[in-house]
Amino acid sequence: MTQTSAQDEIRVAVSTVIFALRRTPEDVREWEIVMPVVKRTRDPYEGDWALPGGWLRPDEGLADAAARTLRETTGLAPSYLEQLYAFGAVDRAPGRTVSIVYWALVRADEASAAVAPENVEWFPVKRLRGLAFDHDEIVAYASWRLQNKVGYSRIAQGFLPELFTLAELREVYEAVLGKSLDPANFRRQVEASQAILATKEFRTGAHRPARLYETNQALELADRGPLRNQ
Amino acid sequence: MTQTSAQDEIRVAVSTVIFALRRTPEDVREWEIVMPVVKRTRDPYEGDWALPGGWLRPDEGLADAAARTLRETTGLAPSYLEQLYAFGAVDRAPGRTVSIVYWALVRADEASAAVAPENVEWFPVKRLRGLAFDHDEIVAYASWRLQNKVGYSRIAQGFLPELFTLAELREVYEAVLGKSLDPANFRRQVEASQAILATKEFRTGAHRPARLYETNQALELADRGPLRNQ
């Protein structure tokens, strides 16, 4: 491998896709997936919305750079960012830029606790179109991964508080998948997956008590394989 | 996002992990997973083995760069490379280098047809240790992904010819997982997955005829999601 001066033309950026869940303003019985985007204040794409991100610094790891730029642009600090994909098409930006994209799910309380600058807004993912660069494509890929690749455990851990009912978990799934799920089938699949564990606690209220569940942390940790944190 | 001159210190490389399957020299009834590595001819790590790879050029996409450097270093040209992960720890190379790693499975006939330079050798993955840079870690992660993330369809398509018996597919799985599998259970799981399709052809020989299967291409194509090729 010989270093060529042409390498100077290639720059490395990081971007982050953040998913959160909220009740829709139109109907509080419905949930929707929302995502923070940042209005660009300079060219290229000045005035357009883009994913939170920035340039990689020589002295920081990829995940550290994603966490820093996310915090700087949106005030968000999720406990864990997972690498999604490296986007590097030749024409994706005016200067040749490889973007390492990370993603995370955040709970509603984390999302609203973040003190965000004025140029940040949360939009429903299904209405996000016309983002800067190839960010529409990145959001489409992240949404597909959210639908297809995450297990019950990860979704519960990402979107819900520590303890939750099966009905709440099902509502999260219905929002992510965009369709209704049969409660009995859902219970069977969740219990078979061993991704969540029944606790001895119940939620009581107007209806009959509903058992509270928690995520199976052991299963979640195994999911990253032999990668050290970077 | 402001461009800083510090970006000039960061370089982008690509590397490729290639898995192939061969009968072990010690016992032809056994299979083993092998991988090509390249002996480095210059510092750093001169004389050590490393994954095939090289620097990204400003005018080529990531997957194109992986394919080019793989071809240049090993003579291999798999039909499809999948992105594995971007490795970017600060201390992984003497100069700050982000490596976008791709991977592919190749069939034994593709592996032996490649005209490789003298400094390329295929080693059993389980005996590969002490590679240059963080390549031990990359191989460990790729092996974990091979074991955990690929479905019956992809493994069949990657390692086997167009038509194969269930016994052959099971032998491939036994080699990848490093353990014996119960033939009846295996048949049930494969058939339930719909990842392979029974053909009307049979392999005949000394034993009773065995039905030949092919991979379900429709399922395989759906697996990449909305990513365009890059």
Interface residues (C-beta under 8 A of the other chain):
Chain A: M1 T2 Q3 T4 A6 Q7 D8 E9 I10 R11 V12 A13 G53 G54 W55 L56 R57 P58 D59 E60 G61 L62 Q83 Y85 A86 F87 G88 A89 V90 G95 R96 V98 I100 E137 A140 Y141 W144 R145 N148 G225 P226 L227 R228 Q230
Chain B: M1 T2 Q3 T4 A6 Q7 D8 E9 I10 R11 V12 A13 G53 G54 W55 L56 R57 P58 D59 E60 G61 L62 Q83 Y85 A86 F87 G88 A89 V90 G95 R96 V98 I100 E137 A140 Y141 W144 R145 N148 G225 P226 L227 R228 Q230
